Amino acid sequence: MEAQAYRGTCLQSVAAHYDVVLISGAAPTWEKEFLLDYEVADPADQAALTAAGHALADRHALAGVMTWTEWYLIPVARLARRLGLTTTAPEALQGCRNKHTSRSLFARHGVPSAASVSVRTEHEATDAARRIGFPVVLKPAAHAASMGVIRVDTADELPAAYAFAAKTASHGVESTQVLVEEYLDGPEVSVECVTHRGQTTVAAVTRKTVGMPPHFEELAHMVDANDPLIATVAPAAVAAIDALGVTDGVSHVEIRVVDGRPRLIEVNARIAGDMISHLVHLATGVDLARAAADIACGHTPDLTPTRHQAAAIRFIYPAYSGTLTARCVTEPTGGVERVRFQRQAGDQLVLPQDGGDLFTARIGYLITTGQTATIAQARAQEAYRNLDVQVAAVAQAAPVTREHAA
């Protein structure tokens, strides 16, 4: 139930303020308690989505349409336009979904970004990497969640890396190309932004911990209402949103800070995943899910902070691929807001280095709060130590107790 684990708080928040009708590819289960009505249709199928939207409009007075799913941004925007409801233009969202288009628009508008070349073959990728200079990053032009993204340090690594990125890119809708990009060496953050009628407000900055090289798996996030880094990254995030033409909605803008200066990675024109919107709410009191719903319904969102603290999330991964045999909390830790396991005993866990991704590797997460970032992160580390997770390695018959990955 990964959707409930990572998006349940968003749906709960929206349903607390609006009557919600849902279009989903399958009949709702856990979502039912938050719904007034629903239609079953594939949101990626424009014709089916439009028909389902009109069916709901026949039964209800629809005030707005929104999604927090990356793959559905353009179809949902087209639906909103056909229903005469508030939306960022689908053409602008196509620019967000295609990272090659994003880079071109960033360059045109003077937004600091990374050198990037779109390629279709391994040979083109090799030539591009040599021109840019190693290390480089290979990634699908139109994907999300760091899937298919890999760092390449030498020319010898490039063939396997290209095959890895191209396999994921082949499933893209907006583009099946691979990008070869300059590696931006610096701390990674995301800027959580709210745009209403073309005016963008920065709600928070999220500091990220990534690991499992050469992949970019996200291991932890932290939001501090008093983070001084906001002043550094906010102008670049707003400039990127303006360059892409995003006019309405919540955006998750990814940035690396290189030599003290922000460089754009990408703009995701939807609420952040990984429970980041919940961290923002815990740290600042700003409700990004409600803000997105307000904007979709043509209302001005209330972005006034009501809290001034910090919140952190730590994801639970195995040290190696294998079978999960046990997972539990051994003792309570102060400041823990929640612990959520999304894998059960008997589930197979496959890390990125073994061909998996965050959907096949993560066991769950824990969230902590504190008056400062230092306190929230210390509580997260202590809570992580108080987990007992046992994994049987692929080559082992009996489970072994693992040390948690950093």
JODA-V240177 format. One record per run of one state. SS is the DSSP state (@ for helix, = for strand, . for the rest). FROM is the first residue (numbers start at 0). LEN is the number of residues. If there is no record, write none. Layout:
ss=SS from=FROM len=LEN
ss=SS from=FROM len=LEN
//
This chain:
ss=. from=0 len=1
ss=@ from=1 len=14
ss=. from=15 len=5
ss== from=20 len=4
ss=. from=24 len=5
ss=@ from=29 len=5
ss=. from=34 len=2
ss== from=36 len=4
ss=. from=40 len=5
ss=@ from=45 len=14
ss=. from=59 len=10
ss=@ from=69 len=13
ss=. from=82 len=7
ss=@ from=89 len=8
ss=. from=97 len=1
ss=@ from=98 len=10
ss=. from=108 len=7
ss== from=115 len=4
ss=. from=119 len=2
ss=@ from=121 len=11
ss=. from=132 len=3
ss== from=135 len=5
ss=. from=140 len=9
ss== from=149 len=3
ss=. from=152 len=2
ss=@ from=154 len=15
ss=. from=169 len=8
ss== from=177 len=5
ss=. from=182 len=4
ss== from=186 len=10
ss=. from=196 len=2
ss== from=198 len=13
ss=. from=211 len=5
ss== from=216 len=8
ss=. from=224 len=5
ss=@ from=229 len=15
ss=. from=244 len=4
ss== from=248 len=10
ss=. from=258 len=2
ss== from=260 len=8
ss=. from=268 len=7
ss=@ from=275 len=9
ss=. from=284 len=3
ss=@ from=287 len=9
ss=. from=296 len=13
ss== from=309 len=8
ss=. from=317 len=4
ss== from=321 len=8
ss=. from=329 len=6
ss== from=335 len=6
ss=. from=341 len=6
ss== from=347 len=2
ss=. from=349 len=2
ss=@ from=351 len=3
ss=. from=354 len=3
ss=@ from=357 len=4
ss== from=361 len=9
ss=. from=370 len=2
ss=@ from=372 len=13
ss=. from=385 len=1
ss== from=386 len=7
ss=. from=393 len=6
ss== from=399 len=2
ss=. from=401 len=5
//
